[in-house]
Amino acid sequence: MQIKRLSDALGAEITGVDVADIDDVEFAEIHAAFLEHQLLVFRDQALEPEPHIEFSKRFGAIETRPERPFTLPGYPEVSVLSNRMVEGKPVGVLSAGDFWHTDLSFGEIPCRATFLHALEVAEEGGDTEWSNIYTAYETLSDDMKARIADLRCTHVFDRRRNRRAQVDAQFADKADEIYGVPVPDAVHPMVRQHPETGRKSLYISPRFVVGVEGMEDYEAQPLLDELFEHQIELKFRYRHTWRQGDLLMWDNPCLIHIGRGDIKSPGIRHMHRTMVLGDRPH
Ligand SMILES: O=C(O)CCC(=O)C(=O)O
């Protein structure tokens, strides 16, 4: 197994391993690399849904929910992200991550790791970008760290309640069905401690965070705007151009990410995704 750092900000590429067939020694090496680099890119994975699910489960319990649109038939654990249309209808979610976010932070127990496998990639477009919220936190001034140390933020699923996010065009005519599902808001610390490394991160994102508990909006919104801008400074970021067979896994307590879209027609980008749950943020 070869592990090569991908950028100063985050990420490593792993070659020479088949994630469908790893032993405990390889798993320990992958796990250590995951904690060190936050995002791992496994090249050339011909991964069927079952081994994809099995590999994911080594890192936590798989998240499923009955309302999730576009799961793979027979595999509620696997979501399909795709711009393929069959008889005029999309076969997957077109824009799963069009605003900076960390997965499932609207839940009481958010996502620990996400596993996204590229079955088909377009010639142009469809990159994904991550930003390191460990370093975003660590580079704040001491004054700002003291100011936000005990703050807690409200994370909401419903895009209609977030002035920084718009309803996906794909779901515009069924916003009630998609966003009106009864998902309670979650309140999480703004500064989160990673469950394994103990490092602190700036655990907010414009897609899900709409307010600060106990703080009026006239104060909270400018603070959030300032922190959202800081979180995505270029020096914290890594942008990935996908190759067919890439399996990426990322550590949500310490990264935010965004799907860049802009897939050039007639290119098809078709991906399978699993997510595993982590701890209650503290
Ligand atoms: O498709 C992408 O590039 C990003 C997907 C994403 O943001 C997600 O699955 O949470």
The ligand as a MOL file (V3000), in Angstrom:
LIG
                    3D

  0  0  0     0  0            999 V3000
M  V30 BEGIN CTAB
M  V30 COUNTS 10 9 0 0 0
M  V30 BEGIN ATOM
M  V30 1 O -21.1430 14.9280 -5.4010 0
M  V30 2 C -20.3320 15.6630 -4.8340 0
M  V30 3 O -19.3880 16.1910 -5.4400 0
M  V30 4 C -20.4900 16.0010 -3.3890 0
M  V30 5 C -21.4670 15.1280 -2.6970 0
M  V30 6 C -21.7850 15.6260 -1.3290 0
M  V30 7 O -21.5700 16.7520 -0.9820 0
M  V30 8 C -22.3580 14.7150 -0.3610 0
M  V30 9 O -22.6370 13.5720 -0.7210 0
M  V30 10 O -22.5140 15.1290 0.8040 0
M  V30 END ATOM
M  V30 BEGIN BOND
M  V30 1 2 1 2
M  V30 2 1 2 3
M  V30 3 1 2 4
M  V30 4 1 4 5
M  V30 5 1 5 6
M  V30 6 2 6 7
M  V30 7 1 6 8
M  V30 8 2 8 9
M  V30 9 1 8 10
M  V30 END BOND
M  V30 END CTAB
M  END
